[in-house]
Amino acid sequence: MKALEFHSTVTPEGQIPLPPEIASQIPSGEQLRVLLIWEPSDLDPAWRDSGRRRFEDAISPGDDIYELPRSALPLSCSTPPIAIS
């Protein structure tokens, strides 16, 4: 399976135009599985901010491995390698 990503807009006729550089990569007659992702333009910003704050409040600072000091990271794996014969 192959996947391509592009941005587009629904036309007044309900069509989703493919950019030429995308269309040229898909053989004619090929079956497609389409997934549409969009953010509604009428989404309430206060509701979105409230959801983000609730999500962030549930995360402990200790959960973020990218914020740990380098000295706190393990230097190597403590599990010995498995011999495959």
C-alpha positions as CSV (number, residue, x, y, z in Angstrom):
1,M,0.0,0.0,0.0
2,K,1.2,3.5,-0.8
3,A,0.2,6.8,0.8
4,L,0.4,10.3,-0.4
5,E,-0.5,13.5,1.5
6,F,-1.7,16.8,0.1
7,H,-3.8,19.8,1.0
8,S,-6.9,20.6,-1.0
9,T,-10.3,22.4,-0.6
10,V,-13.7,21.1,-1.5
11,T,-15.1,22.9,-4.5
12,P,-18.7,24.2,-4.6
13,E,-19.5,21.2,-6.7
14,G,-18.3,18.9,-3.9
15,Q,-15.1,17.8,-5.7
16,I,-11.7,17.5,-4.1
17,P,-9.1,18.4,-6.7
18,L,-5.9,16.4,-6.8
19,P,-2.7,18.5,-7.3
20,P,-1.1,17.5,-10.7
21,E,2.0,16.2,-9.0
22,I,-0.1,13.8,-6.9
23,A,-2.4,12.7,-9.8
24,S,0.6,11.9,-11.9
25,Q,1.8,9.3,-9.3
26,I,-1.5,7.3,-9.3
27,P,-2.1,4.9,-12.3
28,S,-5.4,5.5,-14.1
29,G,-8.2,3.2,-12.8
30,E,-6.4,2.4,-9.5
31,Q,-8.7,1.7,-6.6
32,L,-8.2,4.3,-3.8
33,R,-9.0,4.3,-0.1
34,V,-9.6,7.9,1.0
35,L,-9.3,9.4,4.5
36,L,-10.4,13.0,5.0
37,I,-9.1,15.0,7.9
38,W,-10.1,18.6,8.5
39,E,-10.6,21.0,11.4
40,P,-14.1,22.6,11.3
41,S,-13.9,26.3,10.8
42,D,-16.6,26.8,13.4
43,L,-14.7,25.0,16.2
44,D,-15.0,27.0,19.4
45,P,-11.5,28.2,20.4
46,A,-12.4,28.3,24.1
47,W,-13.5,24.7,23.9
48,R,-10.3,23.6,22.1
49,D,-8.1,25.5,24.7
50,S,-10.0,23.9,27.6
51,G,-9.4,20.4,26.1
52,R,-5.7,21.1,25.6
53,R,-5.4,22.4,29.2
54,R,-7.1,19.3,30.6
55,F,-4.8,17.1,28.5
56,E,-1.6,19.0,29.6
57,D,-2.7,19.0,33.3
58,A,-2.9,15.2,33.2
59,I,0.7,14.9,32.1
60,S,3.3,14.8,34.9
61,P,6.6,16.7,34.1
62,G,8.4,13.4,34.9
63,D,6.6,11.7,32.0
64,D,8.4,13.8,29.5
65,I,11.7,12.0,28.6
66,Y,12.7,14.9,26.3
67,E,12.9,17.2,29.2
68,L,15.1,14.9,31.4
69,P,18.7,16.0,31.9
70,R,21.1,14.0,29.8
71,S,22.7,12.5,33.0
72,A,19.3,10.9,33.9
73,L,19.2,8.9,30.7
74,P,20.4,5.3,30.7
75,L,23.8,4.8,29.0
76,S,23.1,1.2,27.7
77,C,20.5,-1.5,27.8
78,S,20.8,-3.7,31.0
79,T,19.5,-6.8,29.2
80,P,22.2,-9.0,27.7
81,P,21.9,-9.7,24.0
82,I,20.2,-12.9,22.9
83,A,22.4,-15.3,20.9
84,I,20.6,-16.6,17.7
85,S,21.8,-19.8,16.2
